[in-house]
């Protein structure tokens, strides 16, 4: 069965990347190979893209400054049609997600350290901004945690709280989201990871655990639900034993059945594979598999769950692996040249 893959990219030369893409791209995946990428919407640095729960709209950040943007794109009859551009509420938006209710869009800025919530109109465009939060402070690492850097947002599948991963502060914050779209910090629920530099969080299918990847010390934390908050109960390196040199983990994904966790390592250029045991709340390192390209920024599992695609930013390609859940193995199937890919989304 063929699937459509949206590909977020960088289009500009920036300090951390030499972007060469023309905008938001798409390709067709047949289960083994990706087609050549085609331009869907000319945007500037659409480095993260998400879809509405009903599949009718796509939203992409424009990672720019001093005020980045959020593009609304309608998906109709197989085509993508731009429907508007709104402020991201700060410089360099890094992430965007739609609330499962479809009523609100949530976005955060890396450069600005801000969180914004927008109401979504019936036609899918963004309405009023219902909440704006400016994070304040800094973390322990003077170079990377000099200021707040919001890197990811998600929604707690049990409580509906908005979960904000701030790499700069070294914190994961839980905000209660009201029916009118306002946010209220739940300070007692904040998970402090400090100089480890939290980057992305993925909820386990059981709703009782979350997996947090830390960019600055190359670790994976297991968080376990404890009443109305989470506590960190286990931590494991994302790198193979004995590996050294610079490394920055990026993406974390949990398989649908919950038994495997995958993490990308930029530097080692590997996909770290972990077995997850919900009973003991532990993640056990299985292997670090070569990603097949440089700077693996994102990875995604196919809808069937038996393929893994990896966006290799610096070698400008997406690599494809067969995934066997029984033995947690990744077998390379090939790659497709894609200009500076950094985010992958199956529609």
GUKE-505003 format. One line per field, with one value per atom (N, C-alpha, C, CB): x, y, z; residue number from 1. Coordinates in steps of 0.05 Angstrom, whole numbers. Glycine has a CB too. Example, Ala and Ser with C-alpha at 12.3 -4.5 7.8 and 13.67 -1.06 7.14 Angstrom:
2
X <- 264 246 264 226 257 273 258 282
Y <- -114 -90 -66 -89 -45 -21 1 -12
Z <- 156 156 156 181 142 143 157 114
n <- 1 1 1 1 2 2 2 2
This chain:
347
X <- 17 0 18 -19 11 26 16 24 35 29 42 38 29 40 56 18 80 98 103 124 96 104 131 83 147 175 181 195 185 193 223 187 231 259 270 260 296 308 313 334 308 311 333 285 345 365 390 354 412 437 435 462 437 436 460 409 465 490 491 491 468 468 462 449 456 448 451 419 458 460 436 487 414 388 388 366 378 377 350 399 330 304 288 289 268 251 227 242 222 198 188 176 162 150 147 122 157 159 141 188 136 122 135 92 130 139 120 169 121 104 122 90 112 126 111 131 124 110 115 118 127 133 162 117 176 204 220 209 209 224 207 232 222 209 212 221 192 194 211 166 218 231 212 239 224 207 197 224 173 162 154 138 156 149 118 160 109 80 73 71 88 83 110 65 116 141 140 146 153 155 184 140 190 217 222 222 240 248 224 263 207 185 195 164 208 223 206 244 180 163 135 161 122 95 78 97 52 33 7 30 -11 -37 -60 -40 -83 -106 -116 -128 -131 -141 -158 -156 -173 -191 -177 -215 -151 -136 -142 -140 -158 -166 -146 -192 -128 -110 -82 -120 -62 -34 -25 -17 -8 3 33 -8 48 77 89 87 110 125 141 142 146 168 189 158 211 231 248 249 238 251 250 238 264 264 261 288 255 251 223 253 205 180 173 157 174 169 139 178 132 105 94 103 67 52 35 35 41 26 3 44 -21 -44 -48 -70 -50 -52 -75 -25 -93 -116 -108 -140 -117 -113 -139 -101 -141 -167 -162 -182 -176 -174 -145 -187 -130 -102 -83 -100 -93 -76 -72 -87 -51 -45 -48 -17 -65 -71 -67 -101 -48 -43 -67 -19 -73 -97 -91 -117 -66 -59 -33 -81 -23 2 -2 26 5 2 28 -20 30 53 57 52 82 87 91 112 92 96 124 80 143 171 189 177 215 234 238 261 241 249 230 277 205 187 199 159 198 210 190 229 165 146 117 149 99 71 55 64 32 15 -13 24 -32 -60 -71 -76 -87 -99 -118 -115 -119 -136 -165 -135 -175 -202 -205 -211 -183 -184 -191 -204 -194 -202 -179 -218 -155 -133 -108 -129 -91 -64 -45 -60 -24 -3 23 -2 38 65 84 63 110 130 154 139 169 191 217 188 237 263 278 280 278 293 279 296 252 238 231 213 231 224 195 241 177 149 131 141 107 86 61 81 49 24 3 29 -22 -45 -64 -60 -73 -92 -118 -79 -140 -165 -165 -190 -176 -178 -207 -169 -211 -238 -249 -237 -275 -287 -274 -316 -264 -251 -222 -254 -212 -185 -164 -177 -171 -152 -151 -161 -130 -126 -141 -96 -154 -169 -153 -196 -166 -153 -132 -173 -111 -91 -104 -64 -108 -121 -102 -139 -77 -57 -30 -57 -14 14 30 16 51 68 97 65 110 138 154 144 170 187 210 198 219 241 262 230 287 309 329 297 345 366 373 391 388 397 426 392 437 464 486 467 479 498 499 492 521 522 519 548 528 528 500 548 487 462 437 464 442 419 421 418 429 432 405 448 383 357 337 354 311 291 291 263 289 288 267 316 242 221 225 193 227 234 210 257 192 170 146 179 122 97 82 80 67 50 27 65 8 -15 -16 -42 -18 -20 -45 -20 -42 -66 -86 -57 -78 -96 -109 -81 -94 -104 -112 -84 -101 -105 -88 -134 -69 -51 -32 -35 -24 -4 24 -7 41 67 88 72 105 124 152 119 168 196 213 204 227 244 273 235 287 315 332 327 326 342 339 334 316 312 319 283 319 324 300 348 276 251 230 240 213 188 165 187 149 128 101 130 83 56 37 47 21 2 -26 8 -44 -72 -84 -88 -98 -111 -141 -106 -151 -179 -196 -183 -222 -240 -239 -269 -230 -228 -201 -235 -183 -157 -135 -159 -141 -120 -103 -132 -79 -60 -54 -34 -52 -44 -22 -68 1 23 17 49 23 22 50 7 61 89 97 96 78 84 89 61 81 84 109 60 124 147 169 159 179 201 227 197 246 271 293 279 304 326 353 319 352 377 394 392 420 439 437 467 421 418 405 401 390 379 356 401 333 310 302 286 297 291 263 312 258 232 222 234 195 182 161 168 159 139 124 152 98 82 80 53 82 79 49 90 42 14 -2 12 12 -3 -12 14 -3 -11 2 -40 16 28 57 24 69 97 101 113 124 133 163 126 173 202 212 207 233 244 273 243 279 307 320 307 345 360 383 371 384 403 431 394 435 461 478 458 466 482 476 478 462 457 445 482 422 408 379 411 367 338 327 332 308 295 268 292 262 236 221 237 198 180 156 172 149 126 105 135 79 58 55 31 53 50 27 77 3 -20 -25 -15 -23 -28 -3 -47 20 45 63 60 86 105 130 111 143 170 189 168 214 235 245 259 243 250 273 225 282 303 316 293 342 357 378 369 381 400 413 386 439 452 440 482 440 430 452 418 477 500 509 523 522 533 556 544 560 581 608 582 623 650 651 663 628 627 633 600 649 654 654 682 661 659 632 663 630 605 581 609 558 534 510 534 489 465 441 464 428 404 382 394 363 342 314 347 307 280 277 271 253 246 218 247 215 190 186 189 161 153 136 138 141 125 96 138 78 49 44 33 58 53 69 61 86 99 124 81 133 156 183 153 183 209 208 214 231 236 259 241 256 276 285 266 311 323 344 335 344 365 388 354 412 437 451 456 453 468 496 454 515 543 553 547 541 545 532 535 510 494 483 512 469 457 428 473 414 387 391 365 387 389 363 397 365 341 341 342 317 314 290 311 292 269 257 277 230 217 200 199 203 188 171 207 145 127 125 99 128 127 148 128 173 195 201 220 186 191 220 183 230 258 261 276 281 288 316 287 319 344 356 340 381 394 398 422 389 392 414 366 414 434 434 429 456 458 464 481 443 445 453 417 473 480 455 501 452 428 429 425 453 455 459 431 461 466 475 441 480 491 470 513 472 454 425 456 419 391 374 390 358 343 316 338 302 275 273 253 255 248 218 265 207 178 174 162 155 147 125 138 125 104 77 111 55 29 26 7 39 38 56 45 75 93 117 79 121 143 165 132 164 185 191 176 217 226 240 245 232 244 259 223 283 300 308 325 303 310 339 291 357 385 391 404 391 392 417 391 441 465 474 487 466 472 449 478 427 406 393 416 383 370 352 391 333 316 322 285 331 338 314 363 312 290 300 273 287 294 269 307 273 253 256 255 234 234 219 221 233 221 217 239 192 186 194 156 195 201 229 197 248 276 287 294 270 277 300 284 300 321 313 329 333 330 348 337 336 351 349 340 372 370 359 398 341 329 337 299 349 358 353 343 357 354 344 380 333 325 336 294 348 358 335 375 337 317 333 297 328 343 337 338 357 356 330 361 324 299 303 291 283 285 260 292 238 213 198 196 187 173 145 188 125 97 82 83 72 54 26 54 14 -13 -32 -18
Y <- -24 0 25 0 44 69 89 81 104 125 151 116 173 199 209 219 219 228 258 212 274 302 305 320 323 326 355 316 361 388 391 393 415 420 446 419 450 477 487 476 513 525 546 538 553 574 563 598 577 572 585 582 568 577 567 568 577 568 538 581 525 496 478 490 491 474 491 465 477 489 481 481 496 489 495 503 475 479 471 462 465 456 480 440 476 498 503 493 486 490 463 503 462 437 417 443 393 373 350 364 333 308 287 310 262 239 216 231 196 172 149 166 134 111 86 114 67 42 18 35 24 2 -6 -21 2 -4 21 -26 36 60 85 54 107 133 143 153 157 170 195 177 208 234 254 244 272 292 313 306 324 346 368 336 392 416 418 441 420 424 453 407 465 493 507 495 529 544 559 563 549 561 565 545 582 586 570 616 551 534 521 550 506 491 466 483 471 450 432 463 438 419 422 424 399 399 379 392 386 368 370 376 351 350 352 325 362 362 334 381 329 302 291 301 308 299 297 318 304 302 323 275 343 363 386 373 389 411 403 435 417 414 441 403 440 465 461 471 482 480 506 476 503 527 538 520 564 577 585 601 570 575 598 549 622 647 666 660 688 709 736 708 757 756 745 784 741 729 708 751 683 661 660 635 641 639 611 647 609 584 585 580 567 566 546 557 555 537 528 551 502 490 471 476 475 457 433 472 410 385 377 362 380 375 362 401 340 325 319 342 312 304 328 288 352 376 391 394 406 423 452 417 467 494 513 496 532 551 567 569 570 585 607 566 612 634 630 638 653 653 670 664 659 674 674 661 694 696 672 722 663 641 651 626 677 688 690 672 689 691 681 674 682 674 644 688 634 606 586 602 585 564 537 567 519 492 470 486 476 454 465 438 449 456 430 472 431 408 417 391 401 407 390 401 403 389 367 409 344 322 330 300 350 359 373 378 382 397 426 385 435 462 482 463 472 490 481 493 501 495 506 509 490 497 499 475 520 523 535 540 529 540 549 519 569 580 574 610 565 559 585 542 603 628 647 643 646 664 653 673 626 614 619 625 618 624 601 649 601 582 597 562 590 603 582 620 589 573 590 563 578 591 575 596 589 576 569 593 546 539 543 509 558 564 539 588 538 515 510 520 531 527 519 552 514 505 527 489 552 574 581 599 596 603 628 607 627 650 664 641 672 688 671 698 685 673 672 688 648 646 644 621 640 639 646 611 660 666 665 694 648 645 650 616 668 673 660 704 639 627 646 600 644 661 644 683 654 640 627 620 610 596 570 614 554 528 528 506 505 502 505 476 498 498 526 477 541 569 572 581 553 555 549 537 528 518 525 489 533 538 567 518 585 613 627 628 615 627 604 650 610 589 582 599 556 546 524 536 532 513 496 526 469 452 434 435 428 410 414 381 410 410 384 435 374 351 354 324 335 335 309 339 311 287 272 295 246 232 225 206 227 221 246 206 267 291 313 301 312 333 358 342 356 378 382 373 407 414 409 443 394 387 402 356 418 435 426 465 419 411 436 387 446 470 462 492 460 452 472 448 498 519 519 545 515 514 487 521 467 440 430 439 436 428 418 452 401 393 403 362 421 434 424 465 420 413 437 389 444 465 454 487 463 456 474 459 461 476 478 462 502 506 504 533 504 501 526 497 549 573 576 597 556 557 571 570 578 590 568 608 576 558 566 557 546 551 531 549 541 524 507 541 482 464 459 436 478 477 451 500 439 414 391 407 394 372 375 371 398 402 381 430 370 351 366 326 366 381 361 395 366 348 363 337 389 405 405 395 401 404 382 404 362 341 352 318 374 387 372 391 371 356 367 356 349 358 349 347 323 313 292 301 290 271 255 285 229 212 197 193 198 183 154 195 136 108 102 91 82 75 69 52 61 54 79 37 103 127 131 127 110 111 118 85 119 125 146 100 160 177 173 207 176 173 200 151 209 236 234 253 245 244 271 238 269 292 297 288 321 327 332 352 343 352 331 375 310 289 261 288 260 235 214 225 220 201 200 208 177 173 168 148 185 182 168 210 151 140 155 109 166 180 162 208 160 144 161 120 157 172 164 167 185 182 201 188 191 209 228 224 254 273 286 295 272 282 258 299 264 244 247 245 224 225 209 212 218 205 181 224 157 133 117 115 124 108 126 82 122 137 118 163 120 102 118 77 114 128 120 121 139 133 122 158 121 113 85 134 72 46 49 33 29 30 35 4 53 60 81 36 91 111 138 111 154 181 201 183 226 247 262 235 283 300 284 325 288 274 290 245 292 306 290 334 275 261 280 244 270 287 276 292 255 245 221 237 218 194 185 200 159 147 121 143 115 90 75 95 49 33 30 5 23 22 2 16 -20 -40 -34 -68 -14 -4 -18 -4 -38 -54 -44 -81 -24 -14 17 -25 28 57 62 69 82 89 118 84 122 149 154 152 178 185 199 203 192 205 219 183 246 262 265 290 257 255 227 265 209 180 172 163 187 181 152 185 147 121 124 106 102 99 80 88 90 74 59 91 33 16 7 -8 10 2 -16 27 -36 -51 -38 -81 -36 -23 -43 0 -42 -60 -43 -78 -43 -26 -36 -27 -62 -72 -61 -102 -59 -48 -19 -65 -7 21 25 40 7 10 8 -11 22 19 7 47 -15 -29 -25 -58 -17 -12 -39 1 -39 -63 -60 -69 -38 -34 -5 -53 3 29 22 47 26 18 42 7 40 63 73 55 100 112 112 140 108 108 136 96 156 183 200 195 225 243 260 261 264 280 271 309 247 237 254 208 271 291 280 316 266 255 227 273 212 186 181 163 164 158 129 177 116 89 90 73 72 71 64 50 70 63 34 71 16 -13 -20 -29 -3 -8 -25 -20 -33 -51 -37 -74 -11 5 29 13 37 61 79 54 104 123 144 136 151 169 193 154 217 242 249 265 245 251 279 229 298 327 333 344 327 337 322 337 297 282 284 253 298 305 280 323 264 239 228 217 212 197 168 203 154 126 109 120 85 67 41 62 32 7 -11 12 -37 -56 -60 -83 -60 -63 -88 -39 -105 -130 -126 -155 -124 -119 -143 -113 -167 -191 -190 -216 -182 -181 -153 -199 -133 -105 -99 -96 -112 -107 -87 -134 -72 -53 -62 -24 -67 -76 -55 -103 -43 -22 -32 -10 -16 -22 -2 -22 20 40 68 35 87 115 130 127 154 172 200 172 212 239 258 247 273 294 318 282 342 365 372 389 372 378 371 408 345 337 337 309 347 348 339 376 335 326 309 350 286 267 263 240 264 260 244 287 220 206 217 175 222 231 208 250
Z <- 0 0 0 24 -17 -18 2 -46 13 32 24 61 31 25 50 18 45 66 62 67 83 83 95 97 84 93 99 71 125 133 128 163 121 112 123 82 118 120 92 137 88 62 61 53 85 86 100 102 94 108 136 93 157 184 199 198 223 238 242 264 244 250 226 272 202 179 154 182 132 106 90 91 95 82 53 96 37 8 -4 -5 12 2 -7 23 -25 -34 -16 -61 4 20 31 5 37 46 23 59 27 6 12 2 -8 -3 -22 -9 -14 -30 -25 -23 -43 -40 -31 -67 -11 0 -7 30 -20 -29 -11 -57 12 31 30 25 9 6 -2 -15 -20 -31 -30 -60 -28 -30 -59 -10 -68 -94 -91 -105 -113 -112 -99 -141 -84 -70 -90 -48 -83 -99 -80 -116 -90 -74 -72 -87 -47 -42 -37 -19 -18 -11 -7 15 -21 -16 10 -40 30 56 64 78 83 93 118 99 116 138 152 159 137 150 165 129 188 201 218 218 222 235 223 266 219 207 222 177 225 238 223 268 229 216 237 199 229 246 250 235 272 277 255 303 241 220 193 217 192 167 147 156 154 134 131 141 150 149 159 165 149 157 167 133 188 199 200 227 190 189 201 160 216 226 204 251 205 191 212 173 213 233 225 237 232 224 248 199 247 267 254 285 270 299 307 310 288 295 274 296 281 262 256 273 238 229 231 201 230 229 204 255 186 161 163 137 155 154 125 164 121 94 93 87 74 71 54 59 63 48 35 66 9 -5 -32 -8 -36 -62 -69 -84 -49 -53 -56 -77 -57 -59 -33 -81 -31 -8 -17 3 -2 -10 14 -20 12 33 40 26 66 74 94 87 101 118 132 139 143 158 183 141 206 231 247 249 265 282 300 299 304 322 351 313 354 381 391 400 372 380 358 406 362 342 341 347 317 312 324 322 316 326 319 314 339 335 333 358 341 343 341 368 331 330 331 303 346 349 352 374 343 345 369 319 386 408 397 426 410 400 395 420 409 404 378 427 366 341 345 323 370 376 378 401 385 390 377 420 369 359 380 331 385 405 391 428 397 385 405 360 401 419 403 439 414 399 414 396 399 410 416 390 397 401 421 375 421 439 466 426 469 494 502 516 482 486 479 470 490 484 477 508 454 446 440 421 446 439 422 465 400 382 380 354 379 372 342 379 335 307 298 303 277 267 253 247 248 234 206 230 193 167 169 151 193 197 200 174 195 198 228 182 235 263 270 268 293 304 325 315 346 367 382 387 391 408 436 408 447 473 497 473 491 513 502 526 518 511 537 498 537 560 552 573 567 563 585 563 578 598 605 588 630 639 653 659 652 666 648 685 659 644 658 640 644 655 663 636 667 678 656 692 632 610 598 588 602 593 563 603 548 519 508 506 517 505 522 501 547 565 576 588 559 567 570 546 559 560 555 538 558 552 523 560 517 489 488 480 481 479 454 478 458 436 426 443 444 436 454 437 443 458 451 452 471 467 486 471 484 502 517 485 543 561 553 591 545 535 557 522 582 604 615 626 621 634 614 653 590 571 575 572 595 600 576 625 572 552 565 542 551 562 545 561 558 544 552 550 532 537 531 519 551 548 552 568 530 532 547 504 543 556 586 545 596 625 637 632 621 632 646 650 636 649 629 665 639 625 642 619 630 646 637 643 657 652 656 670 636 638 635 616 653 650 628 677 609 587 593 560 595 602 577 616 580 558 540 568 550 534 521 550 525 513 529 487 554 570 583 592 592 604 633 588 650 678 686 697 693 700 725 705 724 747 757 739 774 782 796 799 810 824 806 843 780 761 744 743 747 730 735 736 714 715 709 695 728 724 716 750 692 683 682 655 685 687 663 710 667 646 625 657 629 608 583 619 585 561 548 541 560 548 521 567 502 475 465 456 465 456 476 428 477 495 479 519 484 471 492 450 492 511 502 513 522 517 512 540 496 491 516 473 538 562 578 580 570 584 611 587 621 647 646 661 622 619 597 614 599 577 574 582 550 544 536 522 549 545 536 571 512 502 509 472 519 528 508 557 498 476 486 461 510 518 531 536 543 554 542 584 520 506 524 493 536 553 545 583 553 550 578 531 586 613 610 626 629 632 654 639 647 666 671 655 696 704 717 722 710 722 751 707 768 796 805 812 805 811 788 837 793 772 762 783 766 755 746 776 735 726 742 696 748 761 743 790 745 729 745 723 733 748 737 749 712 700 679 688 675 654 642 665 616 602 579 591 574 552 525 552 506 479 461 467 471 455 462 458 443 448 468 422 486 506 493 521 505 495 473 484 464 444 456 429 442 452 428 466 434 414 415 386 400 401 392 384 405 398 409 408 392 400 392 386 410 404 395 428 379 368 372 338 358 358 377 330 388 403 395 434 389 381 396 349 401 414 395 441 391 373 384 368 366 373 395 349 395 416 442 406 441 465 473 486 458 467 458 457 440 429 429 401 436 435 416 463 398 379 383 350 382 386 364 414 353 334 348 311 340 350 327 362 329 310 321 305 306 315 311 344 327 322 296 346 288 264 266 239 287 292 300 313 298 311 334 290 358 382 386 407 392 395 425 376 437 465 468 483 485 493 518 499 518 540 556 530 583 600 618 617 613 629 658 616 663 690 708 690 698 713 707 709 688 680 672 702 655 646 616 660 605 577 576 563 562 560 532 566 531 505 491 510 465 449 428 434 414 392 384 369 371 358 328 370 312 284 267 274 249 232 217 212 217 206 175 216 164 134 123 122 140 131 155 119 150 170 183 158 209 225 223 217 232 232 251 240 240 255 265 239 248 255 245 244 257 246 250 259 234 235 228 217 241 234 214 259 195 175 188 153 175 187 194 168 179 186 209 161 215 237 231 259 206 199 183 183 180 167 184 138 183 197 176 221 175 157 173 138 165 180 163 190 173 159 166 166 147 151 140 138 158 150 133 175 143 131 107 151 103 79 59 85 66 48 36 26 54 45 67 37 58 77 73 73 95 93 103 110 93 98 110 72 131 145 148 172 145 154 184 139 198 227 235 241 251 261 291 255 299 328 345 331 334 350 361 334 344 354 354 337 348 349 329 377 306 287 266 274 257 235 212 243 188 165 143 155 134 114 87 110 76 50 28 53 36 16 25 -11 7 14 -11 25 -6 -27 -22 -30 -42 -39 -34 -64 -12 -5 6 17 -3 6 35 -11 52 81 95 84 97 111 141 101 155 185 199 193 185 198 179 207 188 172 183 169 166 174 153 180 160 142 144 149 121 121 119 97
n <- 1 1 1 1 2 2 2 2 3 3 3 3 4 4 4 4 5 5 5 5 6 6 6 6 7 7 7 7 8 8 8 8 9 9 9 9 10 10 10 10 11 11 11 11 12 12 12 12 13 13 13 13 14 14 14 14 15 15 15 15 16 16 16 16 17 17 17 17 18 18 18 18 19 19 19 19 20 20 20 20 21 21 21 21 22 22 22 22 23 23 23 23 24 24 24 24 25 25 25 25 26 26 26 26 27 27 27 27 28 28 28 28 29 29 29 29 30 30 30 30 31 31 31 31 32 32 32 32 33 33 33 33 34 34 34 34 35 35 35 35 36 36 36 36 37 37 37 37 38 38 38 38 39 39 39 39 40 40 40 40 41 41 41 41 42 42 42 42 43 43 43 43 44 44 44 44 45 45 45 45 46 46 46 46 47 47 47 47 48 48 48 48 49 49 49 49 50 50 50 50 51 51 51 51 52 52 52 52 53 53 53 53 54 54 54 54 55 55 55 55 56 56 56 56 57 57 57 57 58 58 58 58 59 59 59 59 60 60 60 60 61 61 61 61 62 62 62 62 63 63 63 63 64 64 64 64 65 65 65 65 66 66 66 66 67 67 67 67 68 68 68 68 69 69 69 69 70 70 70 70 71 71 71 71 72 72 72 72 73 73 73 73 74 74 74 74 75 75 75 75 76 76 76 76 77 77 77 77 78 78 78 78 79 79 79 79 80 80 80 80 81 81 81 81 82 82 82 82 83 83 83 83 84 84 84 84 85 85 85 85 86 86 86 86 87 87 87 87 88 88 88 88 89 89 89 89 90 90 90 90 91 91 91 91 92 92 92 92 93 93 93 93 94 94 94 94 95 95 95 95 96 96 96 96 97 97 97 97 98 98 98 98 99 99 99 99 100 100 100 100 101 101 101 101 102 102 102 102 103 103 103 103 104 104 104 104 105 105 105 105 106 106 106 106 107 107 107 107 108 108 108 108 109 109 109 109 110 110 110 110 111 111 111 111 112 112 112 112 113 113 113 113 114 114 114 114 115 115 115 115 116 116 116 116 117 117 117 117 118 118 118 118 119 119 119 119 120 120 120 120 121 121 121 121 122 122 122 122 123 123 123 123 124 124 124 124 125 125 125 125 126 126 126 126 127 127 127 127 128 128 128 128 129 129 129 129 130 130 130 130 131 131 131 131 132 132 132 132 133 133 133 133 134 134 134 134 135 135 135 135 136 136 136 136 137 137 137 137 138 138 138 138 139 139 139 139 140 140 140 140 141 141 141 141 142 142 142 142 143 143 143 143 144 144 144 144 145 145 145 145 146 146 146 146 147 147 147 147 148 148 148 148 149 149 149 149 150 150 150 150 151 151 151 151 152 152 152 152 153 153 153 153 154 154 154 154 155 155 155 155 156 156 156 156 157 157 157 157 158 158 158 158 159 159 159 159 160 160 160 160 161 161 161 161 162 162 162 162 163 163 163 163 164 164 164 164 165 165 165 165 166 166 166 166 167 167 167 167 168 168 168 168 169 169 169 169 170 170 170 170 171 171 171 171 172 172 172 172 173 173 173 173 174 174 174 174 175 175 175 175 176 176 176 176 177 177 177 177 178 178 178 178 179 179 179 179 180 180 180 180 181 181 181 181 182 182 182 182 183 183 183 183 184 184 184 184 185 185 185 185 186 186 186 186 187 187 187 187 188 188 188 188 189 189 189 189 190 190 190 190 191 191 191 191 192 192 192 192 193 193 193 193 194 194 194 194 195 195 195 195 196 196 196 196 197 197 197 197 198 198 198 198 199 199 199 199 200 200 200 200 201 201 201 201 202 202 202 202 203 203 203 203 204 204 204 204 205 205 205 205 206 206 206 206 207 207 207 207 208 208 208 208 209 209 209 209 210 210 210 210 211 211 211 211 212 212 212 212 213 213 213 213 214 214 214 214 215 215 215 215 216 216 216 216 217 217 217 217 218 218 218 218 219 219 219 219 220 220 220 220 221 221 221 221 222 222 222 222 223 223 223 223 224 224 224 224 225 225 225 225 226 226 226 226 227 227 227 227 228 228 228 228 229 229 229 229 230 230 230 230 231 231 231 231 232 232 232 232 233 233 233 233 234 234 234 234 235 235 235 235 236 236 236 236 237 237 237 237 238 238 238 238 239 239 239 239 240 240 240 240 241 241 241 241 242 242 242 242 243 243 243 243 244 244 244 244 245 245 245 245 246 246 246 246 247 247 247 247 248 248 248 248 249 249 249 249 250 250 250 250 251 251 251 251 252 252 252 252 253 253 253 253 254 254 254 254 255 255 255 255 256 256 256 256 257 257 257 257 258 258 258 258 259 259 259 259 260 260 260 260 261 261 261 261 262 262 262 262 263 263 263 263 264 264 264 264 265 265 265 265 266 266 266 266 267 267 267 267 268 268 268 268 269 269 269 269 270 270 270 270 271 271 271 271 272 272 272 272 273 273 273 273 274 274 274 274 275 275 275 275 276 276 276 276 277 277 277 277 278 278 278 278 279 279 279 279 280 280 280 280 281 281 281 281 282 282 282 282 283 283 283 283 284 284 284 284 285 285 285 285 286 286 286 286 287 287 287 287 288 288 288 288 289 289 289 289 290 290 290 290 291 291 291 291 292 292 292 292 293 293 293 293 294 294 294 294 295 295 295 295 296 296 296 296 297 297 297 297 298 298 298 298 299 299 299 299 300 300 300 300 301 301 301 301 302 302 302 302 303 303 303 303 304 304 304 304 305 305 305 305 306 306 306 306 307 307 307 307 308 308 308 308 309 309 309 309 310 310 310 310 311 311 311 311 312 312 312 312 313 313 313 313 314 314 314 314 315 315 315 315 316 316 316 316 317 317 317 317 318 318 318 318 319 319 319 319 320 320 320 320 321 321 321 321 322 322 322 322 323 323 323 323 324 324 324 324 325 325 325 325 326 326 326 326 327 327 327 327 328 328 328 328 329 329 329 329 330 330 330 330 331 331 331 331 332 332 332 332 333 333 333 333 334 334 334 334 335 335 335 335 336 336 336 336 337 337 337 337 338 338 338 338 339 339 339 339 340 340 340 340 341 341 341 341 342 342 342 342 343 343 343 343 344 344 344 344 345 345 345 345 346 346 346 346 347 347 347 347
